[in-house]
Amino acid sequence: MTYKIKMIAMLAILVVTLSGCAELTSTKTLPRAVRKFEIPTIAVLDFENKVQFRYRWNLGQGVRDLLVDELVKSRRYTVLTRGELDAVVTELEIQGSPHFRNQGKAARGQLKNVQYLIKGSVTDFSHVAGGGLRAFCSKVGLGGSGEVATVSVTLYVIEVETGEILASESLNGRAYAGEVEFEGFYSHVSFGGKAFYRTPLGKATKEAISKCLKSITETIGRNMWYPRVVKVDEKSLVISGGIDRGLRKGSLWAAYEQGEALIDPATGDVLGREKSQLIGIISITNVKDKYSIAEIISGQFKVGQKFKPYRSQGR
C-alpha cells in the first residue's frame, strides 16, 4: 500500500512538473544564435529578370519569393511586403469610413517603416556545356554530358535612411547536370516546388539563394542587440527584451552617454566618436516574455536609452 501511495505521489509531481515545462516552453523565444542580434526591418522587391527563358516561369518574382521564405525562416529579420502595400492602405481607408463599425478596426499609424531594401536581378539561368553556354531559349531540347546548371543573381542591400548601397554582389549557384533532357526536366515543373529542387537548376537556385541570405546577414544581420528603456518610474524601469532575448534576473546593465561624433569636414562622414560617459546602472528584477523590470541602482534615465552589460564596461 505504501508503494502505491509513493507511486501516486511521484506521478502527481511528474504531472505538475511537465505542466510547468509546457507553460515555459510555450513562450516563443528567439534561437540562441539569433537573439543577441538586432532584428532589422526589411522589404524585398521583385528581382529584375535579365535572361531569356523558354518556360513560363516568372524568375524575378520567383527568386524574390524564395529569398523571402529563407529570410522569414531564419527569424533574423522582420520582412515587410511592399508589393501589396497599396491593397493594405486601401483597406485601412475603407475601415476608416463611418459606414463601418468601430469594433475590429485596424489602428492607423501602425505600419512599420522599412530600414533596408533588398533588390537584385537574375543574370544567368542556364546550363554550361564544355565551356560554352546553352540557354533555354534555344529550340534544341537536349543537353550534352558534363553540363552544369548555373544560376547567377546580382544582389543589392540599400539603407533607406541614407540611400546608401551597403552591399552589391554577384552570387552564383551551380549544380552538375550531366546528360539532361530539358523537356523532361523542366516543361512540367513548377518553379519553387519540390520537383523543382530535384532538378539541376533547382539545386543551383537553392545554392544562389543561400549565398544571398549569407550576404544579407553579413551586411545588416550582425548588429548587436541591447535593451532600451521603455518606461521610467521613480525607482524602476521597464526595458525591452525578456525571455525572448535571454535576459536574466539579477544581471547588471549600464547606460552610457554617447560621445560627440567626429565628422569629416570634407565628406560629412562620421569618423568615430569621443569617449562615452557612464549614465547609470540597473539590475533586472523580473523577466517577462518580451520585456523586463529593472531596479535603478544609480543614475537617471529616459525612454529610448540603450544599455550594455555592465561587466563589459562597453562604451
N, C-alpha and C positions, 0 to 999 in steps of 0.2 A: 504493500500500500504506500509505504514511504517512497518507493522507487517511482511509482506512478505520479505521486504528488510532485516529486522533483522534475519529472519529465514534463508535466504540465506547466510548471513554473518556468522551465527553460524555454519551452515553446512560446510562452507568453512574452518572455524577454526578447526572444528572437523576432516575434511579430512586431513588437514596439520598435526594435532596432531597425528592422527593414523598412517600416513605415517612415521612420525618421530619415533614413537614407534616401528613400524615394522622394521625399519633400526637398531634400538638399539638392539631389541631382536633377530635379525638375527645373531648377534655376538655369537659365541659358547663360553659360559662361563662354567667353572667347577662348579659343585654343591657346595653350601656354605660349606657343611661338608667336602668337598674334597680339595678345593683349598688352604687350609692352610698347606697341607702336600706335601712332595716330591712325584713325580711320578716315582717309581722305574722301571727300565727296566728288565723284567724277561723273562725266557723261561721255558715252561712246557714240560717235557719229558713224553713219554708214561709210564703209571703205569705198574708195573710188575703184572701179573695175577698169584696168588698163590692158586687159588681154582679150583676145578673141577666143570664144569657147563654143563648141559645137552644140552642146546640150542646153536646155533651158534652165540653167541654174543662175540665180542672182548672186554672183560671187561676192559683190561688195556687201550686200546685206547679210549674206550667209556667214562670211568671215566675221563680220561685226557681231552677229548673234552668238557665234561660238566663243568669241572672246568675252562677251558679256557673261555667258554661262560660267566660264572659268573664273572671272573676276568675282562673281557672286559666291561661287563655291569656296573660294579662298577665304572669305569672311574678313578680308583686309580692307575692303572698300565699301562705301555707300554708293551704289550705282543708280543714277537717276536716268529716266528716259526723257529725251528731248524730242524724239520723233513724233510722239503722241501728245506733246505738251499743249498744242492748240485745242485738242479734244478735252483735256483736263481743264484748261482755262474756260472753255465754253460751258462745261458742266458746272463750274463754280459760279459763273454768271447766271446760269439758269436757276441754280439753287438760291441765288440772291434775290430772285423775283418774288414779289409779295404774293404771287399766286401759289407758292409752295409753303407748306407748314414749316415751322421753326425747328421741330424735333428732327434730329438726324442730319441737320445741315452741316456740311464741312466748314470748318472755320477758315476765314480768309487770312492771308498773311502767313500761311504755314508751309508754302512751297519752299523747299531748300535751295540754297544757292550753290552753284557748281564751283568748285575750286580749280578743277583741272578738266580739260577737254582732251579726249583721246580720238585721234583720227588717223587715217592712213590710206593706202592704196594697195591693190593686188597687182603686182607687176609681172608675175610669171605663174602659170598654172598649166604644166605641160609635162611631156616626157623627153628626156635627153637620151639619145642613142648614138653610141660611137663618136661622141664629141659633137654631134650635130643635134639640132633641135627639131622635134616633130610636134607641131602644135595641133590642138584638137580641132582647129578649123579645117584641117585637111580632110579631103574626101576619102583618103585611104583609111580603112578601118582596122589595120593590123599594126602591131608594134613588133620590133625585132628583139632578138635576145640581147641581154645585157642592158636593157633600158632602165633608166632611173626616173621616177616621178619627182618633179621639182615644184615646190610652191614657194614663191617669194612675195613678201609684203614689205612696204615701207611704213614705218610707224612713227607718229608724232605725238609727243606729250606736251601740252600747252598749258601754261599757268594763266588762268582767266584774269586775275587782278592786274598783271603786268603785260600780258600778251606775249610773254617770252616763251620761245620753244625750248623746253628743258631737255628734250631728247629727240633725236632724229636718226633712225637706224634702219638699215636694210637687213631683214631677217629671212633666213631660208629654212625650209624643211625638205628632207629628201628621204626617199624610200625605194628600195630595189623593186623593179617591176618585172624583170625577166622577159619572158615571151608573153605579152599581154594582147589579148584580143579586145580592142577598145569597146566595141559594141556590147560584147558580153559582160564587160566590167562596169560600164557607165550608163548605158542607154536606159536601164530600168532602175537606176539607183537614185535615191533622193539625197540631196546634199545635207550632210549632218546627221543622217540616220545611221543605224547600227551597221547596215550593209556597206555604207559609205566608208566607215572606218576600217573595213576589211580589205579595201582596195588600196593600191599603191598611192593614189592621190589622197585618199583619206588619211593614210598614215603620215604622209608628208605634211598635210594640212594640220594635223594634230601636233606635229613637232614644231611647225611655224607658230601656232597659237601658243604653245608652251614657252617659246622664246619671247613672244610678245609679253606674256604675263611676267616673265622674269625681268624683262627690260623695264616694264612699268613699275614693278616692285622696287627695283634698284634705284629708280628715279624719284619716286614720290612715296613709296611704301615703307621707308625705313626712318621716318621722323619719329623720335621717341615721344611717347605719350606721358603726360604728367597731369595730376588732378588740378582742378581750378576751383576757386571759391564760387559757390552758387548762392549762398545766403549767409548773412552775418548777424549773429546775436551778440549779447553782451560778453559772454564767456565761452561761446562755442561757435563753430562754423558748420555749414553744410557744404561738402565738397563733392565734385563729380567723381564717379568711379566707385565701385563697391566690389561685390563678389565677382561681377563680370570682368573686373580688371585685376583681380587677385589681391586687392588691398587687405591688410591685416590689422586687427585690433592691437593697439599698443605701439604701432610703428610711428616714427617721428618724421615730420616733414618740415621743410623750411621754405620760406618765400624770400626772394631777393629782388631788389630794385635794379632793373636793367641799367647798365652803364650807358653813357652817352654814345650815340652812333658816330663812327668815324667815317665821314663821307668824302669820297674823292671829288675835289672841286672841278675836275675836268669832265668826268663822266657821270657824276651823281651816284655812283655805285657805293654801297656800304662795304667798307673795307674790313670792318670789325667793330668792336665796342670796348669802351673803357671798363675797368673792373667794377663789378656789381657790388651792392651793399646788402647785408642781411637785414630783412624787414622784421621777421619774427619766426617763431617755431610753434608747431601744433602737434598734438598726439591724437591719433584716431581712437575713439572710444566705442563706436558702434558701426558695424558694416552692414549695409543693406544690399539689395540686388544691384542697383545702378548708382547709388550714392552712399556717402558715409558721413557720420557725425564726428567732429573733432573738437577736442578741448584746446583752448588757446593757452599756451604756456607763456609766450611773450610776444609783444608786438601788436600792431593794429593792421586790420586787413580790409579789403574792399572786394566787391564782386568782380570776378574775372581774373584775379591774381593767380599766378601759376606756382605750384610747389615742386620741389625736388627732394629726394630722400636726404634727410639731414646728415646721415652718416657720410655721404659722399662729399659734403661741403661744396657741391657744384655751384658754379657761378653762371 
